[in-house]
């Protein structure tokens, strides 16, 4: 019999599985508590589970894991990056970023990426596959329990497009949020999307106050088409409509992410266009300094370049934050996660 990875089940699903096998559903809660609250990696550690049941469990299930190959820490102590190998040899990266009192983990949802945004490293080697629920959760569990970090914030901004792997990402979020598992408040979780409209429509159904960030990066279709090919399928006007429906349906305030690319999207006209969209969506804007990616031609920025865009937006009454660059020496920034390794 092929064993199943127990970390791919939500609590409801595991209870159903146990019920089918005439096991009491509360066993599922006990197992969840061991894996997600205590970081157990083996059934044998679960000392309140009867031996007979444990043996049966181990016949049908295993606790999935991903293998850390490299763990890098930035010299300035602001970021860490872990490179993991998956069971089939694919590589993914997970980043931890420190700022003020926050410890934010940046989670990958796919090995590679289909969307090939021209400024991003994740799509450079193409798309490999979706990550399973277990592989998504294992990244955070490793940082929380094996590296003993008290993570405060969880962002789906690593490799891949979270809303293109909606089923597994939404299950992972349910497990993260469940008080019987990790018990993470929805407000501390953020999903970032390149603008996959069907995913935004489904995202509401999650029924949780998870934050949604839209990677906008350009305020008109001509420019966005050239930076983010996904815009040809889901152009700005339709994307804005989907966002409006999302907000009207009770979604939390949106964030528009905007990488400042010198001489590409930082003119007054661009700022005007961005302000209009932000106003219409009552969204805040997060300006992201472009992180240089080897092989890409965008110019690196001076602080003033970002400040110009920031003050232009502030003048229009838009709420703006500027993302600090962390861990440059270990290429820990979003969009630099290429999953490559020099062995
Ligand atoms: N696919 C999702 C999530 C992963 S990317 C998305 O597009 O939102 C997370 C964020 O990093 C996105 O806003 C993305 O556009 C940004 N990003 C990608 N490459 C970057 C780079 N070189 N410098 C700065 N930000 C980058």
Boltz pocket constraint, residues with backbone or C-beta under 6 A from the ligand:
constraints:
  - pocket:
      binder: B
      contacts: [[A, 117], [A, 119], [A, 120], [A, 121], [A, 156], [A, 157], [A, 158], [A, 159], [A, 160], [A, 161], [A, 162], [A, 192], [A, 193], [A, 194], [A, 195], [A, 213], [A, 214], [A, 215], [A, 257], [A, 259], [A, 288], [A, 289], [A, 290], [A, 291], [A, 292], [A, 293], [A, 333], [A, 334], [A, 335], [A, 336]]
      max_distance: 6.0
